[in-house]
């Protein structure tokens, strides 16, 4: 599904379906600490029903399935959802994945104990979505927003890879990340109150092949470049990594979470 949003990449079209296979192989990279931070807050555990928005290939529900919650994952991309279903079925996980945009989801009132949104919250039409999420949540239900990004100004490999993405996608708004709390739109505070937030550093392990795949799967590359430019980027990025990266390395990231309680 082609997406055009003036808030993102200056309105340049992108389609997650074009990169779903790479996404499934190379975007499941969150370290154990990322999930522990969630469980330590009593969220996404046994006895709870969770809705994961923008689930992509189901990274969050698949990795947290072991903690016993009952998950539904939704995503606008049918190709992403197909990968999520294949990956979950392959290891015997019973997760309900649905291809539907967040703006179009509908569930009975007070269905969920928590709603999660990992790496996706800024894509939504918040004026339409937030009242719905409030309705879907039980009394005192939580909205958990999650994010992780490499730090290009502190990590040499990340910075060099990001510079190459910007060469081919100058309007890509995924560049230039620094540590900061997750930005929460004002409309959210009409329905929720901030309960907790945290920002922390992580070192994420890669090989040259998995980092190349991680970068190729990003919005500024695989989801938006023409086939011709993608081939050029692919060749140039492999040469770049051969010149600056060892076979195994870590990339410095920061992670952030925000827990909001339903008013």
C-alpha positions in Angstrom: 0.0 0.0 0.0 1.5 3.3 -1.1 1.5 6.0 1.6 1.9 9.7 1.1 1.9 11.9 4.1 3.1 15.5 4.0 4.5 15.2 7.6 6.9 12.4 6.5 9.7 12.7 4.0 8.2 15.9 2.5 5.4 13.8 1.1 7.6 11.3 -0.8 5.6 8.1 -1.4 6.6 4.9 0.4 5.3 1.4 0.6 6.3 -1.0 3.4 5.1 -3.9 1.3 8.1 -3.5 -0.9 10.4 -4.2 1.9 8.4 -6.7 4.0 10.8 -9.7 3.5 13.8 -7.6 4.5 11.8 -6.2 7.4 11.0 -9.7 8.6 14.6 -10.8 8.4 16.5 -7.7 9.6 14.2 -5.6 11.8 13.8 -7.9 14.7 16.7 -6.4 16.6 15.5 -5.1 20.0 17.7 -6.4 22.8 16.3 -8.2 25.8 16.5 -5.1 27.9 13.9 -3.4 25.6 11.3 -6.0 26.5 12.3 -6.2 30.2 11.5 -2.5 30.6 8.0 -3.3 29.5 7.5 -6.3 31.7 9.0 -4.6 34.7 6.2 -2.0 34.5 3.6 -4.8 34.7 2.6 -4.5 31.0 2.0 -7.1 28.3 2.0 -10.0 30.7 -0.3 -12.9 31.5 -3.9 -12.1 32.1 -3.8 -9.0 29.8 -5.3 -8.4 26.4 -3.1 -6.2 24.2 -3.6 -4.4 20.9 -0.3 -3.7 19.0 -0.8 -0.9 16.5 1.5 -0.7 13.4 2.7 -4.1 14.3 4.7 -4.6 11.0 5.9 -8.1 11.0 4.8 -8.6 14.6 8.1 -8.0 16.3 6.6 -6.8 19.6 3.9 -9.5 20.1 6.1 -12.3 18.8 8.9 -11.4 21.2 6.6 -10.8 24.1 4.4 -13.8 23.5 6.4 -15.8 26.2 5.1 -13.4 28.9 1.6 -14.8 28.5 -0.5 -11.8 27.2 -3.3 -12.3 24.6 -2.2 -10.2 21.5 -3.9 -8.6 18.5 -1.6 -6.9 16.0 -2.8 -4.6 13.2 -0.9 -2.9 10.4 -1.9 -1.0 7.3 0.3 -3.2 5.1 -1.1 -6.6 4.0 2.5 -7.7 3.1 3.7 -6.9 6.6 0.8 -8.8 8.1 1.5 -11.8 5.9 5.1 -11.9 7.1 3.9 -11.6 10.7 1.5 -14.5 10.3 4.1 -16.7 8.7 6.7 -16.0 11.4 4.2 -16.6 14.2 2.8 -19.8 12.7 6.3 -21.1 12.2 6.9 -21.2 15.9 3.4 -22.1 17.0 2.3 -18.7 18.3 -1.4 -18.0 18.4 -1.5 -14.2 17.6 -4.4 -12.5 15.8 -2.8 -10.4 13.0 -5.1 -8.1 10.9 -4.4 -5.9 7.9 -6.2 -2.7 8.7 -5.1 1.0 9.2 -5.2 2.3 12.7 -7.7 4.9 11.6 -10.1 2.2 10.6 -9.8 -0.3 13.4 -12.8 -1.0 15.6 -13.3 -3.0 18.7 -15.9 -3.1 21.5 -15.5 -0.7 24.4 -13.1 -1.7 27.1 -11.5 -4.6 25.2 -7.9 -4.1 26.0 -5.7 -3.7 29.1 -3.0 -1.9 27.1 -2.4 -0.6 23.6 1.1 -0.6 22.2 2.7 1.4 19.4 6.3 0.6 18.5 8.1 2.8 15.9 4.9 3.9 14.4 3.0 6.5 16.6 3.8 9.5 14.4 2.2 7.9 11.3 -1.3 8.2 12.8 -4.0 10.8 12.4 -4.1 11.5 16.1 -7.3 13.5 16.1 -9.1 10.5 14.8 -7.2 7.7 16.5 -6.8 8.9 20.1 -10.6 9.0 21.0 -10.9 5.4 19.7 -8.0 4.1 21.7 -9.5 5.6 24.8 -12.7 3.8 24.1 -11.0 0.5 23.4 -9.1 0.5 26.7 -10.4 -0.7 30.1 -10.6 1.6 33.1 -7.0 2.7 33.9 -5.8 1.1 30.7 -2.4 2.1 29.4 -1.1 3.4 26.1 2.5 2.4 25.7 4.6 4.1 23.0 8.0 2.7 22.2 10.9 3.8 20.0 14.5 2.9 19.3 16.9 4.6 16.9 20.7 4.6 16.1 22.7 7.7 17.1 24.4 8.9 13.9 26.4 11.7 15.5 28.0 9.3 18.0 28.3 6.1 16.1 30.6 6.1 13.0 29.0 3.3 11.1 25.5 4.5 11.7 26.5 8.0 10.7 28.1 6.9 7.4 25.2 4.6 6.5 22.7 7.4 7.3 24.7 9.8 5.1 24.4 7.4 2.2 20.6 7.1 2.7 20.3 10.9 2.5 22.3 10.9 -0.7 19.5 8.9 -2.3 16.6 10.2 -0.2 17.4 13.9 0.7 13.9 14.5 2.1 14.1 11.4 4.4 13.0 12.6 7.9 14.3 9.5 9.7 17.8 11.0 9.9 19.6 13.1 12.5 18.3 11.4 15.7 19.5 12.5 19.1 18.3 11.3 22.5 15.0 12.8 23.6 11.7 11.8 25.2 9.0 10.6 22.8 7.1 13.5 21.4 3.4 13.3 22.5 0.8 15.2 20.5 -1.3 17.6 22.6 -4.5 15.8 21.8 -3.3 12.7 23.6 -3.4 14.7 26.9 -7.1 15.3 26.5 -7.6 11.6 27.0 -4.5 10.3 28.8 -2.1 11.4 31.5 1.6 10.7 31.5 2.4 8.0 34.0 6.1 7.2 33.2 8.7 7.7 30.6 12.3 6.6 30.2 15.2 7.1 27.7 18.3 4.8 27.8 21.2 3.7 25.6 21.6 0.3 24.0 24.4 -1.3 22.0 22.8 -3.5 19.3 25.0 -6.2 17.7 25.2 -6.6 13.9 27.2 -8.2 11.2 27.9 -6.4 7.9 25.1 -8.4 6.3 22.5 -7.8 9.0 23.3 -4.1 9.2 23.1 -3.8 5.5 19.7 -5.5 5.6 18.5 -3.3 8.5 19.4 -0.2 6.5 17.9 -1.5 3.3 14.6 -2.2 5.1 14.2 1.5 6.2 11.7 3.9 4.8 14.3 6.0 3.0 15.7 3.0 1.1 13.7 -0.2 0.4 10.3 1.3 0.9 10.7 4.3 -1.4 13.6 4.1 -3.8 13.2 3.1 -7.5 14.6 -0.3 -8.5 17.4 1.5 -10.3 18.4 3.7 -7.3 17.9 0.8 -4.9 20.4 -1.3 -6.8 22.9 1.6 -6.8 22.4 2.2 -3.1 22.8 -1.5 -2.4 26.2 -1.7 -4.2 27.5 1.5 -2.7 26.4 0.6 0.9 28.1 -2.8 0.7 31.3 -1.1 -0.5 31.0 1.4 2.4 30.7 -1.3 5.0 33.6 -3.2 3.5 35.7 -0.1 4.0 34.7 0.9 7.5 33.2 -2.0 9.4 34.6 -5.2 10.8 32.5 -8.4 10.3 30.9 -8.1 13.7 30.2 -4.8 15.5 27.7 -3.0 17.7 25.8 0.1 16.8 24.9 2.7 19.5 21.2 3.3 19.8 18.9 5.0 22.3 15.5 3.6 23.3 12.5 5.5 24.7 9.2 4.6 26.1 6.2 6.5 27.4 3.4 5.0 29.5 0.1 7.0 29.4 -2.8 6.1 31.6 -6.4 6.5 30.4 -8.2 9.3 32.2 
